[in-house]
Amino acid sequence: MYYYRYDNPEVSCCYKYLMFSYNIIFWLAGAAFIAIGFWAWSEKGVLLDLTRVTQLHGFDPVWLVLVVGGVTFILGFAGCVGALRENICLLKFFSGVIGFIFFLELTVAVLAVVFQSQVREWINNFFLQNIKGYRDDIDLQNLIDSLQKMNRCCGAQEPNDWNLNVYFSCNGTHQSREKCGVPFSCCIPDPADSVLNTQCGYDVRNQQEVSSIFVRGCIVALEEWLPRNLYTVAFIFIVISLLQMVGIYLARTLIADIEKVKFSH
């Protein structure tokens, strides 16, 4: 008696559930980012008055959280459902968007190297614009304070850049207590202080001696930081690129398997 074995094509369970596992993390992370973004807006009262979204004079970090969360959620959803349901359209959408993001990252990296002076000018103008809106949004304020403390810098090019902010400006007749000062994040921390002095920057630019604050601009600090951490930045970029490549490979492999099964029928 002879037994015949038919080698029918089938979708690999290994790739299928690897694809699902790969995306479930991003799906949940995207949902968490979106929840955090809306929570931050609700704390600022934006959800009660949506017109406040356009009133900020600088960059609202919550927008970045919501955009990253939205894109991550959509891609995670497409990858998970596409893998479980063996849906070619969702898998092609997933691999296409990931491929586009990867191409966009490469393009931005190349343009940043080729047009260094223009990028530097754009970052400088961006920082100055956000100095103007420093007191308009608590998230923007915390972001600038974190950047200045972490990089031990003050302003874009120098502490006098804070003249652009109406509260810290030395010009005009306003009666702000912060006039001719800088935010506390510009102050050089004193190891002897156990409590943060948020008034340490008051009137410092009115004084001849400004040794109590950082005098280096944050753009200069960034230019000095990048060469020292070039290998770290390159390593992070390579890891992100490899993760994207793995996602594209899994999606394209699943698409090929599904198409073979459909063709065989």
N, C-alpha and C positions, 0 to 999 in steps of 0.2 A: 504494500500500500504506500502511495506517495502522498506526502503532505506538501502543499504549496504555501509559501510565505509571501504575503503581499506587503511590500514596503511603501505604505501610504504615507505621504507627508503629513506632519502634524506640528502644531504650535508648541514650542519648547516651554514646558512648565517652569524650568529653571529661569529662563530669560523673562518669562511673564511675571513671576513673583519677585524677581530681582528689580524689575522695572517698577512694580507696585511699591516695594519697600523703599526704593530710591526716591520715589515721589511723595510718599505719605508724610515724610519728615518735612518736606517743603510745603506741602499742603497745610499741615498743622502750623508751621512757622508763619506762613502767610496769613492765616486766620488770626494768629496771635498779634502780628504786626498791625493788622487792620483794627483789631479790638483796642490795642494800645493807642493808636492814632485817634480813634473816636473818643476814647476816654480822655486823652489830653485836650481835645477840643471841647469836650463837655466841661472839663475843669476850668477852661478859660471862658465858658459861656458862649462859645461860638455856635453850638448846636441850637441854642435858644434864639440867636440872632445871626443868621447866615450871612448878612451883609458885612459882618466883621471879618469875613475871610479875605475880602479885598482891601481892607483898611490898613493892613500891615505895610510899613514902608520898607521893610527888609525881607529877608528870607525866613519863612516859617518852617522850622525843621519837621513839623508834623506832616507837611506835604511829602517830604522825602520818605517818611515812615509809611504813609498811606500808599504811595506809588510802589515802593518796594514790596509792601505787603500784598497789594492788589495783583502785581505781576507774578509774584511767587505763588499766591493762592490759585490763580488761573492756570499757571503751568503745572502745579502739583495736581490740581483737579483733572486737567486734561491727561496727564501721564497716568494717574491712578485708574481713572475710568477707562481710558483707552486701552490699558493693559488688561484689566479684568474683563471688559466687554469685547476685547479684540476688535476695537474700533479703529480702522485705518485712518479715518479723517482726523480723529483726535490725536493719534500718534504722529501723523504728518504735521499737524499744527504744532505739537510739542517740539518735535525735532527742528522744524522750520524756525520757530521763535528762538530756541536755544542757539541755533546756528547764526541767526541774525544778531543776537546779543553778543556772541563770540566775535563776529566780524566787526561789530560796533566797537567793542573793547580794543581790538587790534588797531582799528582806524584812529580812535582817540589817542592811543599810546603813540602811534607814529606821528600824528599831527602835533602832539605835545612836544615831541622831540624836535621836529622840523621847525615849528613856529614857537620856539621857547619865549622869545621876547613878547609876542602877542599874548601868549598864555599868561605870562607874568603880569602884563598890564591888565588883562581881564580879571585875574584873581585879585589884583590890587584894587581895582574899581569895585569889584563885588564886595570886598571886605569893607571898603569905605562906605558903600551904600548901606551895609548892615550896621555900621557904627551909628549912622543917622537914626536907624530904627531900634536901637539898643533897648530903650525903655518902653517900646510899644508892645513887646511880646515877651513873656517870661521864658519861653523855650529858646528864643533867639538870644536872650540875655544869658541864660545858662550855658548855651553853646559857645558864645564868645568868651565868657569867663573861663570855661574849661580850656579853650584853645590858648588863652593868654597865660593861664597858670601852668599848663602842661609844657608849653614851649618857652616859658619865662620871657614873654615879650609884651609889648604894649602898643596898640594901634597897628596900622598897616605898615607904615615906614618909620613912625616915631610917635611918642606920646601926644604931640600936638595935633595929631589926626583927630583927637577927641574934641577938637573945636567944632567939628562938623555936627556934633550932637548938641541939641538946644539946651540940654541940662548941664553939660560939661563945658560949654563954650565960654571963652574969656570975653567974647565980644557981646555987645548989646547991653540992655539995661535990666535983664531978667534977674530975679532975686533968688534963683536956685541955690541951695546950700552946697551943691556940687559944682558950682561955677569955678572954672579954672582948675578943676581937679581931674581925676581919672577913676575908673572903677577899681574896687578893692583887689581885683585879679591882677592889676598891674603892680601891686606892691610886692616888694621883696619880703618873703616871710621871715619873721623873727622866731628862731627856735625857742626863745624864752617865753613867747606868748602861747598860753594854753587855750585861749579863746580867740576866735577869728575876729579881727577888728575890721568891720566893713566900712569904717570911716577913715581908713588910713590914707586914702587917695585925695581927701579934701584939701583944696588950695595948693597942692604940691607944685603946680605949674606957675603959681604966683611967686614961688620962692626961688631964690638963686640956687639953692642946693636941692637937687632932685635925686640924690643917691639912694633914697628910700624906695624908688620904683625902677622897674625895668625900662631901659632906654632903647633897647633893640626892638625894631619893628617885627611883626609876625611874618611878613613876607620874607624878610631876611632870614628869620629863624627857620622857615620852611625850606629855603634854599640851602641852608647849612645842614638841616636834618636829612634831606633826601640822599646826598652822597654817602653819608655815614650809615644809612639803612638801606642801601641799594639792593643788597643781597636778600634782605628780609622782604622788601617790596616785590622783587623778582620771584622769590619763593611763593609768596601768597598768590601772585598772578598765575604762576605755573599750576599750583594746586587747584585754583578756580577753573582754569582752562581744562585741566584733566577731568574734573568733575563734570564739566559741560560735555566734553568728548565722550565720557562714559554714558551719559544720558542720551546723546545722539546715537551712539553705537547700539545701545539696548533698544531704542525706539526703531531704528532702521532694521535691526535683526528681527524684531517682532513683526514689522510690516512685511518683510520678505517671507517669513514663515506663514503669515495669514494669507498672503497672496498666492503662495504655493498650494495651500489647502483649498482655497477657492477655485484655483485653476484646475486642480485635480478632480473637482466635482463638476 
